[in-house]
Every structure is written in C-alpha cells, then in structure tokens.
C-alpha cells in the first residue's frame, strides 16, 4: 500500500513544472551570491585592502580599538582624497572577493545560511500539498480508505528527498562557483562538513513539514507558501527579539537568551562549520521537535477531515 502511495505522489511531482524550475532558480541565486563574494572586490569598492581589513579587525576588539579603527579609516579617506588632486578615483569592481581564498565547504555553508533553499522549498511544498485541495485530488484518498496517514507519509518522504536535492544542488553550485571564480576547488569535506550538511538538511525537512502543516490546516497553497516566505526572509526576527527581551525581564533570564535560537530558520542561518557541539545538539533537537509536531498535526487534520 505504501509503495502505491509513493508511486502516486512521485508521479504528481514529475508532472509539476515547479519541480524542475525551482532548482534552476536556486542555481541562479546561489551563483549570483557566490559571484558577489568571490569575484567582486568588495574591499576595493570601500577603498580598502585585505591587510587594511585585518588591521581594522585587530584594532576593533575594544571600545578604544573601535575608535582607533574609525579614526584610521577616516584619515585614510582624507589622505586618499588629497592624493587624488581632483582626479576621479579608480574604482575596482572585479577581483578577489572576501571568499576568494576559501574552500567549497565554507562557501556552501554561507549559501545554506542565505535561506534561499528554504524559500524555494516553501514554494515547492505549498504547490505540492496545495494542489491536493485546489485540484480536488484529495478525492483519491478514498482509494486508500483508512490509510490517509500512510499517504501523507509518502508525501513527507518525497518532500524530504526534494529538500536533499536542493541541498545537493547548492553544494554543486558552490563547486562550480569556486572552479570559475575562486582560487582553488578544495572541497573541504571532513567531519565538520558532514555534520553541517546532515543537520541543516534535517532542519530543512522540518521547515518543509511546517509549511506542509500550514497548507493542510488551511487547505490553501497560498497560506503555506506565505508562511514559508515569512520564515525564510527572517520577518519574525524582530518579533522574536522583542519577545525575548520581555521574557528576560519577566523571568530574570540571562541576556543571551533568545527565542530565535529555538526556531528552525534561525538555526539554519546561524549554523556554521565551526558551530560547537551545544549549538549542533540544539539545532538537531529543534529539527526533530518541529518535524514531529508538524507531521502529527498534518496527519490529525487529514484523518479528521471530510474528503472533497
């Protein structure tokens, strides 16, 4: 029975144009982002060199250091202006960007943190689950009788696999980007990379589960996609920050307490190859909790809802 459900849902995915368009859009977004950070001399646009930046970073570790850094930058700007003698400054755009010397793993981690993958995953899930209700496909649930939960399990499995596909697409795009614009193509595959890849993928699966749950609850693909866009664009960050401050004041918690640390998208955006074990464990727990809650909420609504 599960095999039939999986085959049926896989056929629906193959017939969706968005299934193939969204990875192409992701490639374009990631490649453009990587071009900016590897092939554009952002330091040059600011009138700085890599050594200038390192000097500023070293000085800016204290209040006095920040003042020294600001003063040094201001004086450098005055000196540059006086040296020009009225001539137009030569602005260098193309060159070695901030990530030019990095490995593929580092670039990939930055690409994942951009949340472009989650944005496009939300669109896919909203369309995939929403079509069940907008096209009347939910009438086919009669074929599965009391196995509605089994059918949704097939759907969530395919969503998980699609999230994995988008993850792999980002990684391959990072490789191509570094091959074309970086200093070298060093993959940097080690234990830290594998942990980062797996945990961020699981967080993406949980994110897809949340979008799926919203779509199932409202029977609207627009509602699911909207939720996904709001989460992936970080629109809730301000709300989370305000709520965190209120809770800190009321309960006397440490200033480091932040509700955003317990959301899926915040963990994806903040996680790096160098995140410590505590951060990774918290992210993994968030992925499991959110996915489990979203899964059972969806199954509950599907089982209790009238067909058609």
Secondary structure, DSSP 8 states (H G I E B T S, - for coil): -HHHHHHHHHHHHHH-THHHHHHHHHHHHHHHHHHHHHHB-HHHHTT--HHHHHHHHHHTTSHHHHHHHHHHHHHHHHHHHHHHTT-------BS--TTTTS-HHHHHHHHHHTTHHHHHHHHHHHHHHHHHHHSSGGGGGGGGTT-HHHHHHHHHHHHHHHHHHHHHHHHHHHHHHHHHHSS------SHHHHHHHHHHHHHHHHHHHHHHHHHHHHT-HHHHHHHHHHHHTTTTHHHHHHHHHHHHHHHT--TT--GGGGSHHHHHHH--TT--HHHHHHHHHHHHHHHHHHHHHHHHHHHHS---
